[in-house]
Amino acid sequence: MNPLRIAVIGGGYWGKKVIRETLDISRATGSSQLHSIVDNFPESLTQCKREFGGNLEYRTDYHSLAMDPSLTGVHICTPNSTHFEVAATFLRQGKHVLVEKPLTLRTEEAYELVRLANENRAVLCVGHIHRFNNGVRELKRVLADGGIGDVYYLRLRWTALMNPQLLREVITDLAPHPFDICNYLVDAWPEKLACKGRGYRTKQNEELAFITADYKGGLIAHVELSWLDRDKRREVTVVGSKGTANLDCVEQKLALELQGGRREIPVSVSNTLGDEIRHFYDCIRNNQDSTPYSNQSDGILGARVVALLEASRESMFQDRTVQVQLPIIPAIPAK
């Protein structure tokens, strides 16, 4: 079996984490190779060379790479505003693509990437990493088994202290994870969203947001996003008729508060990034072999999350509750 040849586009903080995992998987299995590392800032490439060695291929431009017949696919870790342009370039050439969240900044662009992937029979995955979080998976099992009874509402807190950001805002940066986790846990998308956001240290970009999502049947999810809170949290709380489930998504620790007391739920901690990358590779291999497969983080999922991000910002700007519009676009099975 020929190894998959994967390029990482973007050598910043997250890109380096991806490069490390990509190299580890290559060493462990031999079924994939790091084709090249791309970043348009020479300083970033220099730092990558120091950390990963000079034997790898380093580039400052990705355009010619898209035409390289030896390249299987790319993992895109560039700034959010570039995701559409970079991903579209590779999908048009039939290359397989994994894009870090959010898929794009605009819903129309996200669905265009879905169309390009279908048209060119290419795999499109999105970096919704908590799809591969065993704590989240175990919480879903608990809910499905009725462990806390009927689910009343969810509360998700995604907070940390960040330096003032001039080129991005907290909703687009943090909300993709809570939105995706909600969808994964309850297998539904909200019908309405209401959002309040503020910037304090910088007025042009929101640093705090509270989002309330209403689902069919009365379920509510409340999401707190903050770059101002000194206590870093990645927490999910689910309140039900028989008790409450609390999950620390970073530590992958799950506990239930029931009438009989607190109960810890054992979780085998997963390497979420490594599992996400391996899943991408499995999708590519099954696609190449014309084997039916389930893409757990596909482009349609990513596009719907982008639609929720846009609806949240629309609600904030218009100071009202907005209806969520989620176009239904059927996926074309890979062959």
C-alpha positions in Angstrom: 0.0 0.0 0.0 1.5 3.3 -1.1 1.7 5.8 1.8 -0.6 8.8 1.8 1.4 12.0 1.2 0.0 14.9 3.3 1.1 18.5 3.4 0.4 20.8 6.4 -0.5 24.3 5.3 0.3 26.8 8.1 3.1 26.5 10.6 1.8 28.5 13.5 0.9 27.3 17.0 -1.7 24.8 15.9 0.1 23.9 12.7 3.1 22.8 14.7 0.8 20.5 16.8 -0.6 19.0 13.6 2.9 18.5 12.2 4.0 16.7 15.3 1.0 14.4 15.2 1.5 13.8 11.4 5.1 12.8 12.0 4.2 10.6 14.9 1.6 8.7 12.8 4.0 8.4 10.0 6.7 6.9 12.2 4.2 4.6 13.9 2.5 3.2 10.9 4.5 3.9 7.8 1.2 4.3 5.9 1.5 8.1 5.6 4.2 10.6 5.0 4.6 14.3 5.6 4.9 15.6 2.1 5.8 19.2 3.0 5.2 22.2 5.3 3.9 25.4 3.9 3.8 28.9 5.5 4.0 32.3 3.7 6.0 33.7 6.6 9.7 32.7 6.3 10.1 33.2 10.1 7.5 30.5 10.7 9.3 28.1 8.4 12.6 28.8 10.1 11.1 27.9 13.5 9.6 24.8 12.0 13.0 23.8 10.6 14.6 24.2 14.0 12.0 21.9 15.6 11.4 19.4 12.9 14.7 19.3 11.0 15.9 20.3 7.6 15.2 17.0 5.8 11.6 17.9 5.2 10.3 20.0 2.3 9.4 23.6 3.2 7.5 26.0 1.0 6.3 29.6 1.2 3.6 29.1 -1.5 0.9 26.5 -1.7 -0.4 27.1 -5.3 2.1 25.0 -7.1 1.7 22.2 -4.5 -2.0 21.8 -5.6 -0.8 20.6 -9.0 1.7 18.1 -7.5 0.6 14.6 -8.6 2.4 13.0 -5.7 0.4 14.9 -3.1 -2.6 13.0 -1.6 -4.1 15.7 0.6 -3.6 18.7 2.9 -4.3 19.7 6.5 -5.1 23.4 6.5 -4.1 25.3 9.7 -4.0 28.9 8.2 -5.9 31.9 9.6 -9.7 31.6 9.4 -10.1 34.2 6.7 -8.0 32.1 4.3 -9.7 28.8 4.7 -12.0 29.1 1.8 -9.3 30.2 -0.7 -6.8 27.6 0.3 -9.3 24.6 0.6 -10.9 25.5 -2.7 -7.6 25.5 -4.5 -6.8 21.9 -3.5 -10.4 20.6 -3.8 -10.5 21.8 -7.4 -7.5 19.6 -8.1 -9.1 16.6 -6.5 -6.9 16.7 -3.4 -8.3 15.6 -0.1 -8.7 18.3 2.5 -8.9 18.6 6.3 -9.6 22.2 7.4 -9.3 23.4 10.9 -12.5 25.0 12.3 -14.3 27.0 11.3 -14.6 25.6 7.8 -15.0 29.2 6.4 -16.3 32.5 7.6 -19.4 32.6 5.3 -22.1 30.0 4.9 -22.1 30.3 1.2 -18.4 29.6 0.9 -18.7 26.6 3.2 -21.4 25.0 1.0 -19.3 25.8 -2.1 -16.5 23.7 -0.5 -18.9 20.9 0.0 -19.9 21.2 -3.7 -16.3 21.2 -4.8 -15.5 18.1 -2.7 -18.5 16.2 -4.2 -17.8 17.3 -7.7 -14.2 16.2 -7.5 -14.8 13.1 -5.5 -12.5 14.4 -2.7 -12.7 13.9 1.0 -13.5 17.1 3.0 -13.1 16.9 6.8 -13.4 19.8 9.3 -11.4 20.1 12.5 -14.3 19.5 15.0 -11.9 17.8 17.3 -14.3 16.9 20.0 -15.9 14.4 17.7 -12.9 12.3 18.8 -13.0 13.2 22.5 -13.8 10.0 24.5 -15.2 12.2 27.3 -17.8 13.6 24.9 -18.5 10.2 23.4 -19.1 8.8 26.9 -21.4 11.6 27.8 -23.4 10.9 24.6 -23.7 7.2 25.7 -24.9 8.3 29.2 -27.6 10.5 27.7 -28.7 7.8 25.2 -28.9 5.3 28.1 -31.1 7.7 30.1 -28.4 8.1 32.8 -29.7 11.5 33.8 -33.3 11.0 32.6 -34.9 13.5 30.2 -32.5 16.2 29.1 -33.8 19.7 30.1 -30.9 21.9 29.0 -27.2 22.2 28.3 -24.6 24.7 29.6 -21.3 25.0 27.8 -18.4 27.3 29.0 -15.5 28.0 26.8 -13.4 30.6 28.6 -9.8 31.7 29.0 -7.7 34.8 29.4 -6.4 35.9 26.0 -4.4 39.0 25.0 -6.6 41.6 23.1 -7.2 40.3 19.6 -7.3 42.7 16.6 -7.9 40.2 13.7 -10.5 37.8 15.2 -13.4 37.7 17.6 -14.6 35.3 20.2 -17.7 33.9 18.5 -16.0 32.6 15.4 -12.9 31.5 17.3 -14.6 29.6 20.2 -18.2 28.8 19.4 -17.6 26.1 16.8 -16.7 23.6 19.5 -19.8 24.1 21.7 -22.1 24.2 18.7 -20.7 20.9 17.3 -20.7 19.2 20.7 -24.4 20.1 21.2 -25.2 18.7 17.8 -23.2 15.5 18.6 -24.9 15.0 22.0 -28.5 15.7 21.0 -28.4 14.9 17.3 -30.2 18.1 16.4 -29.6 21.7 15.3 -31.2 24.7 17.0 -34.2 26.4 15.5 -33.5 29.9 17.0 -30.5 31.7 18.4 -30.1 34.8 20.6 -26.7 36.3 21.2 -25.2 39.1 23.3 -21.6 40.1 22.8 -19.2 42.8 24.0 -15.6 43.9 23.4 -14.1 45.6 26.5 -10.3 46.0 25.8 -10.9 46.3 22.1 -14.2 47.7 20.8 -14.0 46.4 17.2 -13.9 42.7 18.2 -16.1 40.9 20.7 -14.3 39.3 23.6 -17.3 38.0 25.4 -20.5 36.4 24.2 -23.6 34.6 25.6 -25.6 32.5 23.2 -28.9 30.8 23.8 -30.0 28.2 21.4 -33.6 26.9 21.2 -34.2 23.4 19.9 -37.4 21.7 18.8 -39.2 20.2 21.8 -38.1 22.7 24.3 -34.4 21.9 24.8 -32.2 24.9 25.4 -28.4 25.2 25.2 -26.6 28.2 26.8 -23.1 28.9 25.6 -20.6 31.3 27.4 -17.6 32.4 25.4 -14.9 34.6 26.9 -11.3 35.8 26.4 -11.5 37.7 29.7 -11.9 35.0 32.3 -8.7 34.0 34.1 -10.2 30.5 34.7 -9.7 28.4 31.6 -12.7 26.2 31.1 -13.8 23.8 28.4 -16.9 22.5 30.2 -20.2 20.9 29.3 -23.0 20.5 31.8 -26.2 18.6 31.0 -29.2 18.9 33.3 -31.8 16.2 33.2 -34.8 15.0 35.1 -32.8 12.5 37.2 -29.5 14.4 37.6 -26.7 16.4 36.1 -23.7 15.4 34.0 -20.5 17.5 34.2 -17.7 17.0 31.6 -14.3 18.6 31.5 -13.5 18.3 27.8 -9.7 18.9 28.3 -9.2 16.4 31.1 -11.9 14.2 29.6 -13.3 13.7 33.1 -17.1 12.9 33.4 -19.1 12.9 36.6 -22.8 12.5 37.3 -24.6 14.2 40.2 -27.6 11.9 41.0 -30.0 11.6 43.9 -27.7 8.9 45.4 -24.6 11.2 45.2 -21.8 11.8 42.9 -20.6 9.1 40.5 -17.4 9.3 38.4 -17.7 7.8 34.9 -14.5 6.1 33.8 -13.1 7.5 30.5 -10.2 6.2 28.5 -8.6 9.4 27.5 -8.2 9.8 23.8 -5.6 11.7 21.7 -8.2 13.8 20.0 -6.0 15.4 17.4 -4.2 12.2 16.5 -7.5 10.4 16.2 -8.9 13.2 14.0 -6.0 12.9 11.6 -6.2 9.1 11.5 -9.9 9.4 10.7 -9.1 11.7 7.8 -6.6 9.2 6.5 -9.1 6.4 6.8 -11.7 8.4 4.9 -9.1 9.0 2.1 -8.2 5.2 1.9 -11.9 4.2 1.8 -12.6 6.8 -0.8 -9.7 5.6 -3.0 -10.9 2.0 -2.6 -14.6 2.9 -3.3 -15.5 1.5 0.1 -18.5 3.0 1.8 -17.4 5.0 4.8 -18.8 7.4 7.4 -17.1 10.8 7.5 -17.6 11.8 11.2 -16.6 15.5 10.6 -17.7 16.1 7.0 -18.1 19.4 5.1 -21.9 19.6 5.6 -21.4 19.4 9.4 -18.8 22.2 9.1 -21.0 24.3 6.9 -23.9 24.1 9.3 -21.7 25.2 12.2 -20.7 28.2 10.1 -24.4 29.0 9.6 -24.8 29.0 13.4 -21.8 31.4 13.8 -23.4 33.8 11.2 -26.8 33.5 12.9 -25.2 34.3 16.3 -23.5 37.4 15.0 -26.7 38.5 13.2 -28.6 38.2 16.4 -25.9 40.2 18.3 -25.9 43.0 15.7 -29.6 43.2 15.4 -30.3 42.7 19.1 -33.0 40.1 18.5 -33.6 36.4 18.3 -33.1 35.0 14.8 -34.3 31.9 13.0 -31.6 29.4 12.0 -31.6 28.5 8.3 -29.8 25.3 7.5 -30.0 24.3 3.8 -30.1 20.6 3.3 -27.5 19.4 0.7 -27.2 15.7 0.3 -23.7 14.3 0.3 -22.6 12.3 -2.8 -21.2 8.9 -1.8 -17.5 8.7 -2.6 -16.6 6.1 -5.2 
